[in-house]
Amino acid sequence: MSQEKLADLAGISQGKVSKIENGKANPEVATLRALCAALDLEIVLVPRRISGDVQRMVDRHMNRNSITPGPVMSVRDELFIPDDVD
């Protein structure tokens, strides 16, 4: 998708899209929401204490065709969140 098309869908300027894409802007949450809506995405906040676990889950999902499938697990088994980590 072109920057111009994304900007049009998000209701922001193409220049702003360019600056965000090139790391030269720190967009506001409203801008991020508009971009996500235009791209049919959502923003998900993940607590730092489990960010490594979540990243591994995403990595496994993205590489699912290259990994030998294991037993079916529930979401509860897949995501373990410790009660208290010191």
N, C-alpha and C positions, 0 to 999 in steps of 0.2 A: 504494500500500500504506500502511496506517495505521502510525503509530508503534507502536501496541499490537501489531499483527500482526508487524511486524519484530522488536520486542523479544522476542516469544514465540518466533519462529523462531530468533533468535540466542541466546536464553537469557540475556538481560540485561533490565534494567528499562526501562520506557517512559520514565521520567525521564532515564535515561542517554542513550537515543536522542534525546530532545528536546534535551538539552544539547549533544550532538555535532552535531546538525543545526543548532543555532543558534550554533555556534562557541564555546560556553562550556565545553567540555571538551576535554582532550587525551587521547584514548583510547589505551590500551595496545595493543600489537600483537595480543595475544590477542583483544581486543575487536574490532579491525578485521577479523581473520580470521573471527570469528564472524559479523559483519555481512556480510562478503563471501560467506561460505558460504550465509547465509540469502537473499542476493540473486543467487546463482549467478554470482558475480564472482570475480576473483582479483586479488591485489595484485602489481603488477609494478614493480620498481625499475629505473630508467633512469639510467645515468651522466649527470651534468650535461653532459659534453662532447658528448653526442649528443642531449640532450633536445629541442633545437630541431628536429632532423631527425625525431625520433620524433613530435613534436607536429604537424609538417607532414604526416607520413604519416597520422596519425589524422584530421586535418582533411580531407585528400583523401578518405579512406575515408567519413567522415561526410557529405561533400558529393558523393559519387560520382554521384548522379543529376543534378547540375547541371553537371558537368564533362564535356566531350566526351572520350570514351574515347580513350586513346592506344594505342600498341603494347603488347602483353603483355610484361611484364618479369618476370624471376625475382626472388625475394626477395633474392638476392645483388646484383642490379642496383638494387633498391629501397632497400636499406639499406647505405650506405657508411660504414664506420667507419675513420677514419684511424689508421695505426699510431702516430703520434706527433704531437701538436699542441702547439706551444710558444707 
